[in-house]
Amino acid sequence: MLMKSKFFKNAIILTISGIIVRIIATVFNVYISKKIGTEALGVYQMLMSVYLFCINVAVSGLGLTAIKLVSREEALKNTENTARIIYKILLYSLIMGIFAGILLILTSNYIAIHVLKNIVSEKVIYILGVSLPFLSMSNSLNGYFTGKRKILNNSILQVADQLVKVIIMTFLLGIYLPGDIENACIALVLGDTICEFFFFILSYILFKLEKIQVRNIKKDNKVGREIIKIAFPVAITSSIRSGLNAIKQVAIPTSLEKADMSYKRAISEYGIVTGLAIPIVTFMSVFIQPVSSLLLPEFSEYKAKYNNEKINRTIERVLKVTLNYAICVMGGLWLFSDELGEVIYENMVAGWYIKMLSPLVIFMYIDSTVDSMLRGLDKQVGVMLCNILDLVISILFIYFVVPSFGVSGYIASIFLSTILNSTISICILLKTTHFKFKLFEWIICPSIRRYYFSYNSKERR
């Protein structure tokens, strides 16, 4: 009962902080889109897709490893080993962060010429390279707090990071603008780098307040081997996945350009979808993500204790709530898409994209919760392989279909990717747990009952 109340308490804390962070991020995103324009926003989104590859190299599955190992040791009441694990992971994070930063800087010339079409120079990419060691270490500390159920620490960090980002980027945009696209991107990436440094410092201060001590860190080879055993497969598969994702994102404007569209318009359309429409479609996941993030350490603990009954019971409850919630969100986005596009962005095209993408909410939200469960059940490699398969098929679709159908083909590629990914993830979960997915009982029957009672109440009036 105590564990259950703690889970819900942590979920409430994460939900409140998530709402604050999402509202700040959405409002700031609106400000940025109006300040720099959709073309610059598209270039920035492409830059971030390449940066994401280096982020995955930097973190190398170490944050996930921290969550799994720390939550396991906490369940077994092994405080000494918890300390030993996190210090080792921090050392590996620093090494991988430096390696990823050097990799990004060395490839900056190629990225600037072939990916960003010389719209921005190498200088923008250099700035991002500096941030990677700090990002890698703070990611591992975040995993430590999650594994120990120190959710308040993570919440404080997220809100503080978002507030600092808004202040710093607003200040830098005021200095670098008005100007060209490169000036806008410099302001944004410099702001990102400063925020990553701040986030690491604040994370480390909170970590030191834990006052954990450990003896003979260097002599314990068993801990190092255990970390590598979990992190290495995740690092390889996540790097392949993020590399394919970068190829996919770069291919979208190029394929749209082949559909009788100028590159400027192609990058603008890409910016509207990725920078304006998708953040609104995913906004209401703020009520799902807290539960999803907490499921990973919970399922790791259930697995360590071989509690299969609790695993299946939790799966049923979470999936039922997620499905019903996603259906409600989808309906709201579909009905009010035009108003959202007009009121938030003053852009009717964004509203149209929101409506088109709204059915994907169901698959997005389900996929988020299912992936967390699978990672908790040691199926993280399966999740990554699923993502890789999805990306390969999506890239082929973008290269061969989008040039013929233009924006409609691009929207179709998003549908294909999202539905395929969530379907495979659900199949892996069902096979792993032997859980029975009861779509008719959970969704169709309640929907019919709701419609029946609603219809009868209208008739009585």
C-alpha positions as CSV (number, residue, x, y, z in Angstrom):
1,M,0.0,0.0,0.0
2,L,2.9,2.3,0.8
3,M,4.6,1.6,-2.5
4,K,1.3,2.3,-4.3
5,S,0.8,5.7,-2.5
6,K,4.4,6.6,-3.3
7,F,3.9,5.8,-7.0
8,F,0.9,8.0,-7.2
9,K,2.6,10.8,-5.2
10,N,5.6,10.7,-7.6
11,A,3.2,10.6,-10.6
12,I,1.4,13.8,-9.3
13,I,4.7,15.6,-8.8
14,L,5.9,14.7,-12.3
15,T,2.6,15.6,-13.8
16,I,2.6,19.1,-12.2
17,S,6.2,19.8,-13.1
18,G,5.5,18.3,-16.6
19,I,2.6,20.7,-17.1
20,I,4.7,23.7,-16.1
21,V,7.6,22.6,-18.4
22,R,5.2,22.0,-21.3
23,I,3.4,25.3,-21.0
24,I,6.7,27.2,-20.8
25,A,8.1,25.2,-23.7
26,T,5.0,25.7,-25.9
27,V,4.7,29.4,-25.2
28,F,8.4,29.8,-25.9
29,N,8.2,27.8,-29.0
30,V,5.4,30.1,-30.3
31,Y,7.7,33.1,-29.5
32,I,10.7,31.5,-31.3
33,S,8.6,30.6,-34.4
34,K,7.4,34.2,-34.7
35,K,10.8,35.6,-34.0
36,I,12.9,33.6,-36.5
37,G,10.3,32.4,-39.0
38,T,9.4,28.9,-40.2
39,E,12.4,28.6,-42.6
40,A,14.9,29.2,-39.7
41,L,12.8,26.9,-37.5
42,G,13.1,24.2,-40.1
43,V,16.9,24.6,-40.3
44,Y,17.1,24.5,-36.5
45,Q,15.0,21.3,-36.4
46,M,17.3,19.6,-39.0
47,L,20.4,20.7,-36.9
48,M,18.8,19.2,-33.8
49,S,18.2,15.9,-35.7
50,V,21.9,15.6,-36.3
51,Y,22.7,16.7,-32.8
52,L,20.4,13.9,-31.5
53,F,22.6,11.3,-33.0
54,C,25.6,12.7,-31.1
55,I,23.4,12.8,-27.9
56,N,22.7,9.1,-28.2
57,V,26.5,8.4,-28.6
58,A,27.1,10.6,-25.6
59,V,24.6,9.0,-23.3
60,S,25.2,5.5,-24.7
61,G,22.3,3.9,-22.7
62,L,24.0,5.0,-19.4
63,G,20.9,6.9,-18.1
64,L,18.8,3.8,-18.7
65,T,21.5,1.6,-17.1
66,A,21.5,3.9,-14.0
67,I,17.7,3.6,-13.6
68,K,17.7,-0.2,-13.9
69,L,20.7,-0.9,-11.7
70,V,19.9,1.7,-9.0
71,S,16.3,0.6,-8.8
72,R,17.4,-3.0,-8.5
73,E,19.9,-2.3,-5.7
74,E,17.4,-0.1,-3.9
75,A,14.9,-3.0,-4.0
76,L,17.6,-5.2,-2.5
77,K,18.6,-2.5,0.1
78,N,22.2,-2.5,-1.2
79,T,23.2,1.1,-0.6
80,E,27.0,0.5,-1.0
81,N,26.6,-1.0,-4.4
82,T,24.2,1.8,-5.5
83,A,26.9,4.3,-4.8
84,R,29.6,2.3,-6.6
85,I,27.3,2.0,-9.7
86,I,26.6,5.7,-10.1
87,Y,30.2,6.8,-9.7
88,K,31.2,4.3,-12.4
89,I,28.4,5.4,-14.7
90,L,29.4,9.1,-14.2
91,L,33.0,8.3,-15.3
92,Y,31.8,6.4,-18.4
93,S,29.4,9.3,-19.2
94,L,32.2,11.9,-19.1
95,I,34.3,9.7,-21.5
96,M,31.5,9.1,-23.9
97,G,30.4,12.8,-23.8
98,I,33.9,14.0,-24.7
99,F,34.1,11.4,-27.5
100,A,30.7,12.5,-28.9
101,G,31.7,16.1,-28.8
102,I,34.9,15.5,-30.7
103,L,32.9,13.4,-33.2
104,L,30.5,16.2,-33.9
105,I,33.2,18.8,-34.2
106,L,35.2,16.6,-36.7
107,T,32.2,16.1,-38.9
108,S,31.0,19.7,-38.7
109,N,32.3,20.6,-42.2
110,Y,30.4,17.7,-43.8
111,I,27.2,18.5,-41.9
112,A,27.3,22.2,-42.8
113,I,27.8,21.5,-46.5
114,H,25.8,18.4,-47.2
115,V,23.1,18.4,-44.6
116,L,22.5,22.1,-43.9
117,K,23.3,23.2,-47.5
118,N,25.6,25.9,-46.3
119,I,22.7,27.8,-44.8
120,V,24.7,27.9,-41.5
121,S,28.4,27.5,-40.9
122,E,30.5,25.1,-38.9
123,K,30.6,27.5,-36.0
124,V,27.0,26.6,-35.0
125,I,27.9,22.9,-34.8
126,Y,31.1,23.6,-32.8
127,I,29.0,25.2,-30.1
128,L,26.7,22.1,-29.8
129,G,29.8,19.9,-29.5
130,V,30.8,21.6,-26.2
131,S,27.5,20.7,-24.6
132,L,27.7,16.9,-24.9
133,P,29.9,16.0,-21.9
134,F,27.7,18.0,-19.6
135,L,24.5,16.5,-21.2
136,S,25.8,13.0,-20.8
137,M,26.7,13.3,-17.1
138,S,23.4,15.1,-16.2
139,N,21.5,12.4,-18.1
140,S,23.1,9.7,-15.9
141,L,22.4,11.7,-12.7
142,N,18.8,12.0,-13.9
143,G,18.7,8.2,-14.2
144,Y,20.1,7.9,-10.6
145,F,17.3,10.1,-9.2
146,T,14.7,8.2,-11.1
147,G,16.0,4.8,-9.9
148,K,16.0,6.0,-6.3
149,R,12.4,7.5,-6.8
150,K,13.8,11.0,-6.0
151,I,11.2,12.4,-8.4
152,L,11.1,15.8,-6.7
153,N,14.8,16.3,-7.7
154,N,14.1,15.5,-11.3
155,S,11.0,17.9,-11.3
156,I,13.0,20.7,-9.8
157,L,15.8,20.2,-12.4
158,Q,13.3,20.1,-15.4
159,V,11.5,23.3,-14.3
160,A,14.7,25.2,-13.5
161,D,16.3,24.1,-16.8
162,Q,13.3,25.3,-18.8
163,L,13.1,28.7,-17.1
164,V,16.9,29.2,-17.5
165,K,16.6,28.2,-21.2
166,V,13.8,30.8,-21.8
167,I,15.8,33.6,-20.1
168,I,19.1,32.9,-21.8
169,M,17.7,32.2,-25.3
170,T,15.5,35.3,-25.1
171,F,18.5,37.4,-24.1
172,L,20.7,35.9,-26.9
173,L,18.0,36.3,-29.6
174,G,17.8,40.0,-28.6
175,I,21.6,40.3,-29.3
176,Y,21.8,38.2,-32.5
177,L,18.5,39.4,-34.1
178,P,17.6,41.0,-36.4
179,G,19.9,39.0,-38.7
180,D,20.1,36.0,-41.0
181,I,19.2,32.3,-40.3
182,E,22.8,31.6,-39.0
183,N,22.5,34.3,-36.3
184,A,19.1,32.8,-35.2
185,C,20.6,29.3,-35.0
186,I,23.7,30.6,-33.1
187,A,21.5,32.2,-30.5
188,L,19.5,29.0,-30.0
189,V,22.4,26.5,-29.9
190,L,24.4,28.8,-27.6
191,G,21.4,29.0,-25.3
192,D,21.1,25.1,-25.4
193,T,24.8,24.7,-24.5
194,I,24.7,27.2,-21.6
195,C,21.6,25.4,-20.3
196,E,23.2,22.0,-20.5
197,F,26.1,23.3,-18.4
198,F,23.7,24.8,-15.9
199,F,21.6,21.6,-15.8
200,F,24.7,19.5,-15.0
201,I,25.9,21.8,-12.2
202,L,22.5,21.8,-10.6
203,S,22.1,18.0,-11.0
204,Y,25.5,17.5,-9.4
205,I,24.7,19.7,-6.5
206,L,21.6,17.8,-5.8
207,F,23.5,14.5,-6.1
208,K,26.2,15.6,-3.6
209,L,23.5,16.5,-1.2
210,E,22.7,12.8,-1.1
211,K,26.1,12.4,0.7
212,I,26.7,8.9,-0.6
213,Q,30.2,7.4,-0.1
214,V,31.8,4.3,-1.5
215,R,35.2,2.6,-1.0
216,N,37.4,1.0,-3.7
217,I,35.5,2.3,-6.7
218,K,38.4,1.5,-9.1
219,K,39.0,-2.0,-7.9
220,D,35.4,-3.2,-8.5
221,N,35.5,-4.7,-12.0
222,K,32.2,-6.5,-11.6
223,V,30.2,-3.3,-11.5
224,G,32.0,-2.0,-14.7
225,R,31.2,-5.3,-16.5
226,E,27.6,-5.2,-15.4
227,I,27.2,-1.6,-16.6
228,I,28.7,-2.4,-20.0
229,K,26.6,-5.5,-20.4
230,I,23.4,-3.4,-20.1
231,A,24.6,-0.1,-21.7
232,F,26.6,-1.5,-24.7
233,P,23.7,-3.1,-26.6
234,V,21.5,0.0,-25.9
235,A,24.3,2.3,-27.0
236,I,24.8,0.4,-30.3
237,T,21.1,0.1,-31.2
238,S,20.3,3.7,-30.1
239,S,23.2,5.1,-32.1
240,I,22.0,3.2,-35.2
241,R,18.4,4.4,-34.5
242,S,19.4,8.0,-34.1
243,G,21.7,7.9,-37.1
244,L,18.8,6.6,-39.2
245,N,16.5,9.2,-37.7
246,A,19.0,11.9,-38.8
247,I,19.0,10.5,-42.3
248,K,15.2,10.4,-42.3
249,Q,14.9,14.1,-41.1
250,V,17.4,15.3,-43.7
251,A,15.7,13.3,-46.4
252,I,12.3,15.0,-45.8
253,P,13.1,18.5,-47.2
254,T,15.1,17.0,-50.1
255,S,12.2,14.7,-51.1
256,L,9.7,17.5,-50.8
257,E,11.9,19.6,-53.0
258,K,11.7,16.9,-55.7
259,A,7.9,17.2,-55.6
260,D,8.1,20.5,-57.6
261,M,8.7,22.6,-54.4
262,S,11.5,25.1,-53.8
263,Y,13.9,24.2,-51.0
264,K,12.9,27.3,-49.1
265,R,9.2,26.2,-49.1
266,A,10.2,22.6,-48.4
267,I,12.2,23.5,-45.3
268,S,9.3,25.8,-44.2
269,E,6.8,23.0,-44.5
270,Y,9.1,20.8,-42.5
271,G,9.5,23.5,-39.9
272,I,5.7,23.9,-39.5
273,V,5.1,20.1,-39.1
274,T,8.0,19.3,-36.7
275,G,8.3,22.7,-35.0
276,L,4.6,23.7,-34.7
277,A,2.1,20.9,-35.3
278,I,3.8,18.0,-33.6
279,P,4.5,19.8,-30.3
280,I,0.7,20.5,-30.0
281,V,-0.2,16.9,-30.9
282,T,2.1,15.6,-28.2
283,F,1.4,18.3,-25.6
284,M,-1.3,16.4,-23.7
285,S,1.0,13.5,-23.2
286,V,2.1,15.5,-20.2
287,F,-0.4,13.5,-18.2
288,I,0.9,10.2,-19.7
289,Q,4.7,10.6,-19.6
290,P,5.0,10.9,-15.8
291,V,3.4,7.4,-15.4
292,S,5.5,6.1,-18.3
293,S,8.8,7.3,-16.8
294,L,7.8,5.8,-13.4
295,L,6.9,2.4,-14.9
296,L,10.5,1.7,-15.9
297,P,11.9,1.4,-12.3
298,E,8.7,-0.2,-11.1
299,F,8.8,-2.9,-13.7
300,S,12.6,-3.4,-13.0
301,E,11.7,-4.0,-9.4
302,Y,8.8,-6.4,-10.2
303,K,11.1,-8.3,-12.5
304,A,13.9,-8.5,-9.8
305,K,11.2,-10.0,-7.4
306,Y,9.7,-12.2,-10.1
307,N,6.3,-10.7,-9.4
308,N,4.5,-11.6,-12.7
309,E,1.0,-11.1,-11.3
310,K,1.7,-7.5,-10.4
311,I,3.3,-6.9,-13.9
312,N,0.2,-8.1,-15.7
313,R,-2.2,-6.2,-13.4
314,T,-0.2,-3.0,-13.9
315,I,-0.1,-3.4,-17.6
316,E,-3.9,-3.8,-17.8
317,R,-4.6,-0.7,-15.7
318,V,-2.1,1.5,-17.5
319,L,-3.2,0.5,-21.0
320,K,-6.9,1.0,-20.2
321,V,-6.3,4.5,-18.8
322,T,-3.9,5.4,-21.7
323,L,-6.3,4.3,-24.4
324,N,-9.4,6.1,-23.1
325,Y,-7.4,9.2,-22.4
326,A,-5.8,9.2,-25.9
327,I,-9.2,8.9,-27.6
328,C,-10.5,11.9,-25.7
329,V,-7.4,14.0,-26.6
330,M,-7.7,12.9,-30.3
331,G,-11.3,14.1,-30.4
332,G,-10.4,17.5,-28.9
333,L,-7.5,18.0,-31.4
334,W,-9.7,17.0,-34.3
335,L,-12.5,19.4,-33.4
336,F,-10.5,22.4,-32.4
337,S,-7.4,22.1,-34.7
338,D,-8.2,25.2,-36.7
339,E,-8.7,27.3,-33.5
340,L,-5.4,25.9,-32.1
341,G,-3.5,26.8,-35.2
342,E,-5.0,30.3,-35.4
343,V,-4.8,31.2,-31.7
344,I,-1.5,29.7,-30.8
345,Y,0.6,30.3,-34.0
346,E,-1.7,32.5,-36.1
347,N,-1.1,29.9,-38.8
348,M,-4.0,28.1,-40.4
349,V,-1.6,25.6,-42.1
350,A,-0.4,24.5,-38.7
351,G,-4.0,23.9,-37.7
352,W,-4.6,21.7,-40.8
353,Y,-1.5,19.6,-39.9
354,I,-2.8,19.3,-36.3
355,K,-6.1,17.9,-37.6
356,M,-4.4,15.5,-39.9
357,L,-2.0,14.2,-37.2
358,S,-4.6,14.0,-34.4
359,P,-5.5,10.3,-35.0
360,L,-1.9,9.4,-34.2
361,V,-2.3,10.4,-30.6
362,I,-3.6,7.0,-29.7
363,F,-0.6,5.2,-31.1
364,M,1.9,7.8,-29.8
365,Y,0.6,7.6,-26.2
366,I,0.3,3.8,-26.2
367,D,3.8,3.4,-27.6
368,S,5.3,5.7,-24.9
369,T,3.9,3.6,-22.0
370,V,4.6,0.2,-23.7
371,D,8.2,1.2,-24.4
372,S,8.8,2.1,-20.7
373,M,7.3,-1.3,-19.6
374,L,9.5,-3.2,-22.0
375,R,12.7,-1.4,-20.9
376,G,11.8,-2.3,-17.3
377,L,11.4,-5.9,-18.4
378,D,14.9,-5.9,-19.9
379,K,13.6,-5.7,-23.5
380,Q,15.3,-2.4,-24.3
381,V,17.3,-4.0,-27.2
382,G,14.0,-5.3,-28.7
383,V,12.5,-1.8,-28.4
384,M,15.5,-0.3,-30.2
385,L,15.4,-3.0,-33.0
386,C,11.8,-2.2,-33.4
387,N,12.6,1.5,-33.8
388,I,15.4,0.7,-36.3
389,L,13.0,-1.4,-38.5
390,D,10.5,1.4,-38.4
391,L,13.1,4.0,-39.4
392,V,14.4,1.9,-42.3
393,I,10.9,1.5,-43.7
394,S,10.1,5.2,-43.2
395,I,13.3,6.3,-45.0
396,L,12.5,4.1,-48.0
397,F,9.0,5.5,-48.0
398,I,10.3,9.1,-47.9
399,Y,12.8,8.5,-50.7
400,F,10.4,6.7,-53.0
401,V,6.9,8.0,-52.2
402,V,7.2,11.6,-50.9
403,P,8.7,12.9,-54.2
404,S,5.5,11.8,-56.0
405,F,3.0,12.9,-53.5
406,G,4.6,15.9,-51.7
407,V,3.3,17.0,-48.4
408,S,0.6,14.3,-48.4
409,G,3.3,11.7,-48.7
410,Y,5.2,13.3,-45.8
411,I,2.1,13.1,-43.6
412,A,1.6,9.4,-44.7
413,S,5.2,8.6,-43.7
414,I,4.5,9.9,-40.2
415,F,1.4,7.7,-40.0
416,L,3.3,4.7,-41.3
417,S,6.2,5.2,-38.8
418,T,4.0,5.8,-35.7
419,I,1.5,3.0,-36.3
420,L,4.3,0.5,-37.2
421,N,6.4,1.3,-34.2
422,S,3.5,1.1,-31.7
423,T,2.1,-2.2,-33.2
424,I,5.5,-4.0,-33.0
425,S,6.1,-2.7,-29.4
426,I,2.6,-4.1,-28.3
427,C,3.4,-7.4,-30.0
428,I,6.7,-7.7,-28.1
429,L,5.0,-6.8,-24.8
430,L,2.3,-9.5,-25.4
431,K,4.9,-12.1,-26.2
432,T,7.0,-11.2,-23.2
433,T,4.3,-11.2,-20.6
434,H,1.6,-13.4,-22.2
435,F,-0.8,-10.6,-21.5
436,K,-4.1,-10.5,-23.3
437,F,-5.0,-7.3,-25.0
438,K,-8.8,-6.8,-24.6
439,L,-9.7,-4.1,-27.1
440,F,-13.4,-4.9,-27.3
441,E,-13.8,-5.1,-23.5
442,W,-11.7,-2.0,-22.7
443,I,-12.7,0.4,-25.5
444,I,-15.6,-0.7,-27.7
445,C,-18.0,-1.7,-25.0
446,P,-17.4,1.4,-22.8
447,S,-17.8,3.6,-25.9
448,I,-21.1,2.0,-26.8
449,R,-22.3,2.4,-23.3
450,R,-21.3,6.1,-23.2
451,Y,-23.0,6.7,-26.5
452,Y,-26.2,4.8,-25.4
453,F,-26.5,6.8,-22.1
454,S,-25.7,10.1,-23.9
455,Y,-28.4,9.3,-26.6
456,N,-31.0,8.3,-24.0
457,S,-30.4,11.5,-21.9
458,K,-30.9,13.6,-25.0
459,E,-34.1,11.8,-25.8
460,R,-35.5,12.4,-22.3
461,R,-34.9,16.1,-22.6
